[in-house]
Structures are given as structure tokens and as C-alpha cells.
Amino acid sequence: MSLLWEAVIFFLLAAWTAVLTYFTFKAYQILQYKSSDTSGLRHWSLVRFNPFSDTGGEQSFVIALLNDSGDGLIITSLHGRGVARFYTKKVTKGLADQELSTEEKAALAQAPLKRKLLWPKRSSHEQN
């Protein structure tokens, strides 16, 4: 009878080892995929500000959302009395396609600080 129990325990341990190996391999595959995907908007920055003198608080904001290649967008929200306006600007390789406000430049400059990015740092005359 003890030989039967030893065989059952051996089988269960072998099955458990196979299950753990399978899930470890799957987890490794998922991590490899996540680290190789550079298209996600994983770099961001938020700047709050007050654009109008007649409103209180910093209810307006700028959000910069970028991927590892420096491509993404800038969302600007201006809140005034009874009105809220949203604007977007496209960013390619860390450079915007339109003129940026001071707050938008700050948000774009702060976004890469979250992680090391693939695009090179721009000189000060390129940022203006």
C-alpha cells in the first residue's frame, strides 16, 4: 500500500511542477510583450494653471500623453465662468505640430521625466 501512496504523491508533485512551469512561462511571455510594446501612451504629465484673473483656483489643466517614441498628444482644458473648452495638439518625436503655450511646454518637458525615453533630448532653441 505504501508503494501506491508514493506513486500518487510523485504523480501529484510532477503535475504541480508542470502547472507551475506552464504559468511561469506564460508570465514571462506577457512580460516580454509588455516590455517590447512601445506604442502605449505610458509617459504623461499634468500641469494645472489659472488662465483667467476673474476665476479662482487652478481649474484649467494641460495633460501630455506620449509613447516611448515621443509620439502622442497634448490635451488642454480651459475653464472659465460658465464655459469649458478643450484643445488637442499632436506631438511627433517630442515636437508639437502647433505653437505651444507656456503651460503646454512645461507639460511636454515634464512627461519624459517619468521614464527614460527613446528620443534624444532637444536643445533649448528647438523647444521654443
N, C-alpha and C positions, 0 to 999 in steps of 0.2 A: 504494500500500500504506500509506503514512503517513496518508492520509486515513481509512482504515479503522481504524487504531490510535487515531487521535484520537477517532473516533466511539465506539469501545469504551471508552476511558478516560473520555470525557464521560458515557457511559451509566452506568459504574460509580460515578463521583463523584455523579451525580444519584441513583442508587439508595441509596448510602451516606448522603447528605444526608437522603433521605426516611426511612430507617430511624432515623437519629439524631433527627430531628424527631418521629417517632412515639413513641419511647421517652422523649424529654424531656417530651412532652405527657402520657404515661401517668404518669410520675413526678410531675408537677405535680398531676395528678388525685388520686393517692394521698396526697400531702402535704396537699392541701386537705381530703380526707376525714378524715385523722387529726387535723388541727387543729380541725375542726368537731365532732368526736365528743367530747361532754362526759360520756358515761356510763361511761367506763372508770375503774377504781379506780387512778388514777395517782399519788395522793398517799398516802404511807404514813409510818409512824413505828414504831420498835421501842424498847421500854423493858424492860430486864432488871432483876430485883429478887429479893430473898430474903425470902419471906413468913414462913418458919418459922425459929426460932432453932436447932433441932436438925439442920438440914441445912446443908451447906457450899456456897459458890458461889452465883452468881445464875443458877439454872437455870429459874426462873419468868420469864415474859415477857408483855408486852401488845403487840399489833400493832393499829394503827389504819389502816384502809384506806378512803380517801374518793375520790369523784369530784370534778369541778370545781364541782358544785353543793353540796358539803358533805354529800352522802348517802353512806352506807356502813355499815361495821360495825367493832366493836372485838372482837378475839379475845383472851381472857385465858387463860393456861395456868399453873396452879399445880402445881408439882412438889414432892412430899414423899417421905418414905421409903416406897417400895413403892406409891405411888399418884400418878397424874397426872390432873388434872381440867381440862376446857376449858369456857369460858363464852363466849357471844357476846352483844353488845348492839347494837341497831340505832341508827344515827345519821342524823338528818334535819336538813338545813340547818345542820350543825355542832353540833347539840344531841342528846344521848343520850336515849333513851326511859326509861332507868332511872338510878338513882343510880350515880355513878362513884367508884371508889377513887382514891386519890392518884396511883397509877401510871397508871391509865386516863386521868385528867385530863391528866397530863403527855404521854402518847402522843397524845391528841386535840389538845392545844395545839401539839405539835411537827409534826404531819402537814402543816398548811398552809405551814410554812416551806420545804417542798421547791419550791413554785412559787406564783405569785400565783393566788389562788382567786377565784371569782365571788361568794362570800357575804361580807357585811361582818363586820368584827371585832366580837366580843361584848364587852360591858363586864365588869368583874371580878365584879359581883354576879350576872350571868347564868351564869357558868361554874361557880359553886358549887352 
